[in-house]
Amino acid sequence: MTKTDRSLAFPSWGAFENWTALIVHRRHANVDAITQQLQRIGVEAVECWPDVPENADMSPFNIVFFDVDMGYDGQFPWQPQQAPVPTVALIGSEAPGRIDWALRQGADAQLIKPIGSAGVYSALVIAMHNFHRRHALATEIGALRDSLDQREAVAQATAILMLAENMSPRQAYQKLRLAAMTERVSVEAMARRFLNEQQAGPDRERA
């Protein structure tokens, strides 16, 4: 089991104590059912309808339940799939348009209405796991993209030096590396600086 797998291990029953849930749903028996289940596991519930104010402070909330049946674009102060906390979609209608809207929101878990006396705890666990796994994956992809960008910068800088000073690839890279050592920066940072200087040269000439 990896470190990431351990961090996403199934939480104990009391894992959600002192959490606060935001329920974006009109006054309804479904909300009462969710609230009762949340209270049993130590989670406080706060209701909100019809929308979450744009300047709302989301820091007190650990999870958001939202109604799919009457949900609409612009209901939340975040872009689709960019909620700051895990989200659970409350689905009653199976109309294709409603399902499509729910998918576009990127909910981490779902509950089918009408809500009974169980299901909320499982939804919390699934939402928490999916949320953290999704963000870990996004972080990893971002790091890989940064790494590729840095390698591309080194390759571009090396190619420019080869052409400008009639060097071999090895000589050009060695010059770049020595410059980085002198400036006490990474080769990637030196390459980026070199490319920026190369770009600034033509810009100054055009000015």
Steps between C-alpha positions, in 0.01 A plus 500: 500500500642837400503813713217642288294185548549517878390863509181398317429200722140448610441744788370394838142576601603812692714637217248772417436633851507881514451524124251750361294420190336755272174372351400697189140386472158652551316418827393138462467169681814387317696773675361386836606142426853609408526723806392218733760264356769764523418569864545131582863514385579836655462723195324835524272593210441849357231555238525741208265573209481592218867582451827535684587874511799595289683642802406213732771378735535129429771439759256377770368226271650158442251370245213622281179315416318653203169442327528385140130518417477878539868590466615751243815654352649775714349362818840464664784752544741258330536366150368150416729225635693752710316483832734571794356206698352158414148513354208258501231522231141441614325342201130440465432550130659277238430748220806505269540875538511474879749213492718692254494806728599285799791351307624843396510606865746220571334368817720267705207281609124479463186419697178392334182670623285444689755481781431225750656426836841398365750580227645833613801349677595297191459810283731696731767232483480467121494877446802555724702227327412614149567864581847435641589252228390744229706782648803276547475400134467864392809590704694213343395601149597860572844390619550288187401791279744728681773240454426473128502880466836518673650232278367680194662824620837324541468346154413837342783683676748229401388516137537879490852480643593231248393717208628830636845377606546200271514256791424135536198404713735393780694827491185711494349317795830522690508876451144526626585283801809703589298822480243347734771400747646851492158654570418225753175409329374185332576427136128531431481844661809610308348378174179689569697817581705459181186461289342806662813703418491375144137607471570838658772573242268504195236683699745780581605519137141534382439771761 
